[in-house]
Amino acid sequence: MDETLPVVEVSGIFADEIVAGEVADALNRWFKWILSEEGGVPDMFEPLGVDGADWAWSVEDVDWTLGPHARALGPEVRVSVQTQETYRLLSGLLRQLGASSARIHRE
């Protein structure tokens, strides 16, 4: 991991803890898929109403070397990632996935 990259936490508030859990699960599968670069785009976002093809990133599209981690805390989803730029796109993805609000916290 590049120790020079700041740790950023992106969070979003969802309708309830069930939706937040589904979003966190989908995000973690997506992070793993980006880093593995295996196969076609899985359908992790379609059940949440977002076309996964729009998020068919490769490892060259991100500035992290280790995948972020998403976790649900009640209706909130928090994603911690060491990044310079990609956090902005993650915030937009949380909104597309149904977050009523998204926040960015820098360490």
N, CA and C atoms as an extended XYZ file, in Angstrom:
321
Properties=species:S:1:pos:R:3:atomname:S:1:resname:S:1:resid:I:1 pbc="F F F"
N         0.849       -1.174        0.000 N   MET     1
C         0.000        0.000        0.000 CA  MET     1
C         0.889        1.229        0.000 C   MET     1
N         0.484        2.246       -0.727 N   ASP     2
C         1.217        3.495       -0.788 CA  ASP     2
C         0.922        4.290        0.477 C   ASP     2
N         1.892        4.379        1.357 N   GLU     3
C         1.695        5.058        2.641 CA  GLU     3
C         1.504        6.559        2.476 C   GLU     3
N         1.796        7.107        1.293 N   THR     4
C         1.644        8.541        1.086 CA  THR     4
C         0.200        8.934        0.788 C   THR     4
N        -0.634        7.978        0.431 N   LEU     5
C        -2.030        8.284        0.156 CA  LEU     5
C        -2.802        8.449        1.463 C   LEU     5
N        -3.646        9.472        1.539 N   PRO     6
C        -4.431        9.659        2.763 CA  PRO     6
C        -5.541        8.617        2.888 C   PRO     6
N        -5.935        8.340        4.119 N   VAL     7
C        -7.089        7.472        4.356 CA  VAL     7
C        -8.324        8.363        4.334 C   VAL     7
N        -9.277        7.974        3.530 N   VAL     8
C       -10.518        8.725        3.392 CA  VAL     8
C       -11.671        7.781        3.713 C   VAL     8
N       -12.657        8.288        4.426 N   GLU     9
C       -13.859        7.507        4.682 CA  GLU     9
C       -15.029        8.198        3.998 C   GLU     9
N       -15.724        7.439        3.166 N   VAL    10
C       -16.913        7.920        2.477 CA  VAL    10
C       -18.095        7.212        3.117 C   VAL    10
N       -19.131        7.962        3.453 N   SER    11
C       -20.286        7.334        4.086 CA  SER    11
C       -21.571        7.824        3.442 C   SER    11
N       -22.576        6.986        3.521 N   GLY    12
C       -23.893        7.323        2.996 CA  GLY    12
C       -24.978        6.763        3.896 C   GLY    12
N       -26.088        7.467        3.961 N   ILE    13
C       -27.230        7.045        4.769 CA  ILE    13
C       -28.279        6.447        3.833 C   ILE    13
N       -28.748        5.243        4.171 N   PHE    14
C       -29.713        4.520        3.357 CA  PHE    14
C       -31.044        4.396        4.089 C   PHE    14
N       -32.035        3.870        3.401 N   ALA    15
C       -33.399        3.793        3.933 CA  ALA    15
C       -33.469        3.057        5.262 C   ALA    15
N       -32.708        1.960        5.391 N   ASP    16
C       -32.719        1.192        6.634 CA  ASP    16
C       -31.478        0.305        6.672 C   ASP    16
N       -31.340       -0.435        7.755 N   GLU    17
C       -30.158       -1.280        7.941 CA  GLU    17
C       -30.111       -2.451        6.956 C   GLU    17
N       -31.248       -2.894        6.477 N   ILE    18
C       -31.260       -3.996        5.504 CA  ILE    18
C       -30.659       -3.531        4.183 C   ILE    18
N       -31.118       -2.389        3.706 N   VAL    19
C       -30.574       -1.838        2.464 CA  VAL    19
C       -29.088       -1.528        2.635 C   VAL    19
N       -28.717       -0.950        3.764 N   ALA    20
C       -27.307       -0.632        4.015 CA  ALA    20
C       -26.455       -1.895        3.974 C   ALA    20
N       -26.945       -2.978        4.546 N   GLY    21
C       -26.213       -4.244        4.506 CA  GLY    21
C       -26.046       -4.767        3.092 C   GLY    21
N       -27.105       -4.645        2.288 N   GLU    22
C       -27.035       -5.083        0.892 CA  GLU    22
C       -26.040       -4.240        0.102 C   GLU    22
N       -26.028       -2.940        0.354 N   VAL    23
C       -25.101       -2.042       -0.336 CA  VAL    23
C       -23.659       -2.357        0.065 C   VAL    23
N       -23.404       -2.532        1.354 N   ALA    24
C       -22.052       -2.844        1.813 CA  ALA    24
C       -21.563       -4.154        1.208 C   ALA    24
N       -22.430       -5.161        1.156 N   ASP    25
C       -22.072       -6.443        0.558 CA  ASP    25
C       -21.734       -6.275       -0.924 C   ASP    25
N       -22.576       -5.541       -1.654 N   ALA    26
C       -22.335       -5.326       -3.085 CA  ALA    26
C       -21.032       -4.569       -3.317 C   ALA    26
N       -20.779       -3.554       -2.506 N   LEU    27
C       -19.534       -2.796       -2.649 CA  LEU    27
C       -18.310       -3.667       -2.395 C   LEU    27
N       -18.350       -4.482       -1.359 N   ASN    28
C       -17.198       -5.342       -1.062 CA  ASN    28
C       -16.949       -6.356       -2.173 C   ASN    28
N       -18.016       -6.884       -2.764 N   ARG    29
C       -17.839       -7.795       -3.911 CA  ARG    29
C       -17.256       -7.046       -5.105 C   ARG    29
N       -17.675       -5.811       -5.302 N   TRP    30
C       -17.162       -4.989       -6.401 CA  TRP    30
C       -15.683       -4.676       -6.205 C   TRP    30
N       -15.305       -4.285       -4.979 N   PHE    31
C       -13.890       -4.001       -4.693 CA  PHE    31
C       -13.029       -5.227       -4.990 C   PHE    31
N       -13.483       -6.380       -4.527 N   LYS    32
C       -12.743       -7.627       -4.744 CA  LYS    32
C       -12.641       -7.936       -6.239 C   LYS    32
N       -13.735       -7.722       -6.975 N   TRP    33
C       -13.735       -7.992       -8.414 CA  TRP    33
C       -12.754       -7.075       -9.138 C   TRP    33
N       -12.708       -5.786       -8.788 N   ILE    34
C       -11.774       -4.853       -9.431 CA  ILE    34
C       -10.346       -5.349       -9.266 C   ILE    34
N        -9.990       -5.736       -8.063 N   LEU    35
C        -8.611       -6.156       -7.799 CA  LEU    35
C        -8.294       -7.516       -8.405 C   LEU    35
N        -9.286       -8.379       -8.563 N   SER    36
C        -9.022       -9.708       -9.124 CA  SER    36
C        -8.984       -9.693      -10.639 C   SER    36
N        -9.723       -8.748      -11.236 N   GLU    37
C        -9.804       -8.639      -12.693 CA  GLU    37
C       -10.208       -9.958      -13.343 C   GLU    37
N       -11.109      -10.682      -12.702 N   GLU    38
C       -11.557      -11.977      -13.213 CA  GLU    38
C       -12.921      -11.871      -13.865 C   GLU    38
N       -13.027      -12.325      -15.095 N   GLY    39
C       -14.308      -12.464      -15.768 CA  GLY    39
C       -15.001      -11.161      -16.072 C   GLY    39
N       -16.213      -11.302      -16.577 N   GLY    40
C       -17.027      -10.147      -16.919 CA  GLY    40
C       -17.586       -9.475      -15.683 C   GLY    40
N       -18.275       -8.393      -15.911 N   VAL    41
C       -18.827       -7.616      -14.804 CA  VAL    41
C       -19.933       -8.412      -14.119 C   VAL    41
N       -19.774       -8.706      -12.835 N   PRO    42
C       -20.844       -9.406      -12.119 CA  PRO    42
C       -22.030       -8.459      -11.893 C   PRO    42
N       -23.177       -9.013      -11.564 N   ASP    43
C       -24.382       -8.194      -11.415 CA  ASP    43
C       -24.635       -7.774       -9.966 C   ASP    43
N       -23.608       -7.309       -9.289 N   MET    44
C       -23.756       -6.959       -7.878 CA  MET    44
C       -24.605       -5.713       -7.633 C   MET    44
N       -24.688       -4.797       -8.596 N   PHE    45
C       -25.442       -3.565       -8.376 CA  PHE    45
C       -26.858       -3.592       -8.964 C   PHE    45
N       -27.122       -4.495       -9.891 N   GLU    46
C       -28.431       -4.534      -10.541 CA  GLU    46
C       -29.585       -4.697       -9.552 C   GLU    46
N       -29.473       -5.570       -8.534 N   PRO    47
C       -30.584       -5.680       -7.570 CA  PRO    47
C       -30.858       -4.370       -6.827 C   PRO    47
N       -29.883       -3.463       -6.847 N   LEU    48
C       -30.034       -2.175       -6.171 CA  LEU    48
C       -30.423       -1.067       -7.153 C   LEU    48
N       -30.698       -1.451       -8.412 N   GLY    49
C       -31.168       -0.496       -9.399 CA  GLY    49
C       -30.098        0.261      -10.160 C   GLY    49
N       -28.856       -0.222      -10.126 N   VAL    50
C       -27.754        0.451      -10.811 CA  VAL    50
C       -27.133       -0.511      -11.805 C   VAL    50
N       -26.920       -0.048      -13.023 N   ASP    51
C       -26.307       -0.867      -14.067 CA  ASP    51
C       -24.820       -1.062      -13.760 C   ASP    51
N       -24.435       -2.301      -13.506 N   GLY    52
C       -23.042       -2.611      -13.189 CA  GLY    52
C       -22.080       -2.281      -14.309 C   GLY    52
N       -22.557       -2.276      -15.554 N   ALA    53
C       -21.685       -1.957      -16.687 CA  ALA    53
C       -21.133       -0.538      -16.574 C   ALA    53
N       -21.877        0.345      -15.920 N   ASP    54
C       -21.401        1.712      -15.712 CA  ASP    54
C       -20.223        1.757      -14.746 C   ASP    54
N       -20.060        0.696      -13.977 N   TRP    55
C       -19.016        0.642      -12.950 CA  TRP    55
C       -18.030       -0.494      -13.223 C   TRP    55
N       -17.822       -0.796      -14.491 N   ALA    56
C       -16.911       -1.877      -14.893 CA  ALA    56
C       -15.475       -1.364      -14.888 C   ALA    56
N       -14.990       -1.049      -13.719 N   TRP    57
C       -13.645       -0.512      -13.568 CA  TRP    57
C       -12.623       -1.627      -13.599 C   TRP    57
N       -11.403       -1.239      -13.869 N   SER    58
C       -10.283       -2.157      -13.737 CA  SER    58
C        -9.345       -1.551      -12.700 C   SER    58
N        -8.317       -2.274      -12.357 N   VAL    59
C        -7.371       -1.785      -11.364 CA  VAL    59
C        -6.664       -0.512      -11.852 C   VAL    59
N        -6.618       -0.307      -13.163 N   GLU    60
C        -6.008        0.912      -13.706 CA  GLU    60
C        -6.890        2.147      -13.492 C   GLU    60
N        -8.166        1.939      -13.162 N   ASP    61
C        -9.098        3.052      -12.971 CA  ASP    61
C        -9.115        3.594      -11.546 C   ASP    61
N        -8.392        2.965      -10.648 N   VAL    62
C        -8.405        3.373       -9.239 CA  VAL    62
C        -6.997        3.723       -8.785 C   VAL    62
N        -6.915        4.466       -7.708 N   ASP    63
C        -5.598        4.822       -7.175 CA  ASP    63
C        -5.328        4.153       -5.824 C   ASP    63
N        -5.967        3.011       -5.587 N   TRP    64
C        -5.675        2.241       -4.386 CA  TRP    64
C        -4.986        0.944       -4.802 C   TRP    64
N        -4.163        0.417       -3.919 N   THR    65
C        -3.504       -0.858       -4.204 CA  THR    65
C        -4.150       -1.995       -3.432 C   THR    65
N        -4.707       -1.684       -2.287 N   LEU    66
C        -5.499       -2.641       -1.522 CA  LEU    66
C        -6.942       -2.180       -1.604 C   LEU    66
N        -7.825       -3.111       -1.722 N   GLY    67
C        -9.227       -2.739       -1.860 CA  GLY    67
C        -9.770       -2.054       -0.624 C   GLY    67
N       -10.700       -1.148       -0.832 N   PRO    68
C       -11.398       -0.525        0.289 CA  PRO    68
C       -12.253       -1.563        0.994 C   PRO    68
N       -12.802       -1.175        2.107 N   HIS    69
C       -13.705       -2.055        2.834 CA  HIS    69
C       -14.957       -1.269        3.181 C   HIS    69
N       -16.114       -1.827        2.856 N   ALA    70
C       -17.396       -1.216        3.200 CA  ALA    70
C       -17.998       -1.954        4.379 C   ALA    70
N       -18.629       -1.202        5.267 N   ARG    71
C       -19.324       -1.823        6.390 CA  ARG    71
C       -20.600       -1.046        6.670 C   ARG    71
N       -21.605       -1.772        7.082 N   ALA    72
C       -22.891       -1.163        7.418 CA  ALA    72
C       -22.987       -1.020        8.929 C   ALA    72
N       -23.378        0.153        9.353 N   LEU    73
C       -23.629        0.442       10.763 CA  LEU    73
C       -25.034        1.029       10.837 C   LEU    73
N       -26.010        0.189       11.125 N   GLY    74
C       -27.406        0.622       11.056 CA  GLY    74
C       -27.713        0.991        9.611 C   GLY    74
N       -28.317        2.153        9.369 N   PRO    75
C       -28.638        2.548        7.997 CA  PRO    75
C       -27.473        3.221        7.264 C   PRO    75
N       -26.335        3.308        7.912 N   GLU    76
C       -25.175        3.987        7.313 CA  GLU    76
C       -24.186        2.972        6.738 C   GLU    76
N       -23.634        3.291        5.570 N   VAL    77
C       -22.557        2.506        4.976 CA  VAL    77
C       -21.314        3.380        4.998 C   VAL    77
N       -20.221        2.811        5.509 N   ARG    78
C       -18.946        3.523        5.540 CA  ARG    78
C       -17.921        2.738        4.731 C   ARG    78
N       -17.190        3.471        3.911 N   VAL    79
C       -16.139        2.876        3.087 CA  VAL    79
C       -14.838        3.565        3.446 C   VAL    79
N       -13.861        2.797        3.915 N   SER    80
C       -12.539        3.324        4.209 CA  SER    80
C       -11.596        2.924        3.095 C   SER    80
N       -10.836        3.894        2.600 N   VAL    81
C        -9.941        3.630        1.482 CA  VAL    81
C        -8.763        4.595        1.540 C   VAL    81
N        -7.610        4.090        1.154 N   GLN    82
C        -6.430        4.932        1.044 CA  GLN    82
C        -6.363        5.405       -0.406 C   GLN    82
N        -6.680        6.673       -0.641 N   THR    83
C        -6.850        7.189       -1.994 CA  THR    83
C        -6.587        8.678       -2.057 C   THR    83
N        -6.207        9.131       -3.218 N   GLN    84
C        -6.043       10.559       -3.472 CA  GLN    84
C        -7.259       11.118       -4.212 C   GLN    84
N        -7.839       10.336       -5.122 N   GLU    85
C        -8.890       10.825       -5.993 CA  GLU    85
C       -10.166        9.982       -6.020 C   GLU    85
N       -10.038        8.668       -5.940 N   THR    86
C       -11.160        7.770       -6.222 CA  THR    86
C       -12.325        7.935       -5.254 C   THR    86
N       -12.093        8.489       -4.092 N   TYR    87
C       -13.163        8.645       -3.112 CA  TYR    87
C       -14.319        9.480       -3.662 C   TYR    87
N       -14.037       10.414       -4.543 N   ARG    88
C       -15.103       11.251       -5.112 CA  ARG    88
C       -16.097       10.403       -5.905 C   ARG    88
N       -15.549        9.461       -6.677 N   LEU    89
C       -16.416        8.581       -7.454 CA  LEU    89
C       -17.187        7.628       -6.550 C   LEU    89
N       -16.566        7.184       -5.454 N   LEU    90
C       -17.266        6.311       -4.508 CA  LEU    90
C       -18.450        7.043       -3.875 C   LEU    90
N       -18.271        8.316       -3.603 N   SER    91
C       -19.369        9.107       -3.056 CA  SER    91
C       -20.532        9.156       -4.045 C   SER    91
N       -20.238        9.344       -5.318 N   GLY    92
C       -21.271        9.342       -6.347 CA  GLY    92
C       -21.950        7.991       -6.473 C   GLY    92
N       -21.171        6.916       -6.342 N   LEU    93
C       -21.741        5.576       -6.406 CA  LEU    93
C       -22.699        5.344       -5.239 C   LEU    93
N       -22.336        5.784       -4.048 N   LEU    94
C       -23.245        5.635       -2.902 CA  LEU    94
C       -24.573        6.330       -3.184 C   LEU    94
N       -24.519        7.500       -3.776 N   ARG    95
C       -25.760        8.217       -4.102 CA  ARG    95
C       -26.569        7.453       -5.150 C   ARG    95
N       -25.888        6.910       -6.164 N   GLN    96
C       -26.603        6.119       -7.175 CA  GLN    96
C       -27.255        4.890       -6.563 C   GLN    96
N       -26.610        4.323       -5.556 N   LEU    97
C       -27.142        3.129       -4.903 CA  LEU    97
C       -28.268        3.447       -3.927 C   LEU    97
N       -28.599        4.730       -3.778 N   GLY    98
C       -29.757        5.101       -2.971 CA  GLY    98
C       -29.482        5.862       -1.697 C   GLY    98
N       -28.250        6.281       -1.459 N   ALA    99
C       -27.970        7.059       -0.250 CA  ALA    99
C       -28.695        8.394       -0.313 C   ALA    99
N       -29.344        8.748        0.776 N   SER   100
C       -30.027       10.044        0.829 CA  SER   100
C       -29.033       11.178        1.011 C   SER   100
N       -27.874       10.837        1.539 N   SER   101
C       -26.787       11.812        1.678 CA  SER   101
C       -25.477       11.041        1.677 C   SER   101
N       -24.423       11.717        1.274 N   ALA   102
C       -23.090       11.115        1.289 CA  ALA   102
C       -22.123       12.142        1.876 C   ALA   102
N       -21.193       11.647        2.695 N   ARG   103
C       -20.206       12.523        3.343 CA  ARG   103
C       -18.811       11.959        3.111 C   ARG   103
N       -17.853       12.857        3.121 N   ILE   104
C       -16.455       12.483        2.961 CA  ILE   104
C       -15.701       12.965        4.186 C   ILE   104
N       -14.953       12.059        4.815 N   HIS   105
C       -14.172       12.361        6.012 CA  HIS   105
C       -12.711       12.037        5.700 C   HIS   105
N       -11.833       12.973        5.915 N   ARG   106
C       -10.400       12.741        5.673 CA  ARG   106
C        -9.662       12.667        6.991 C   ARG   106
N        -8.685       11.771        7.039 N   GLU   107
C        -7.848       11.673        8.242 CA  GLU   107
C        -6.647       12.565        8.089 C   GLU   107
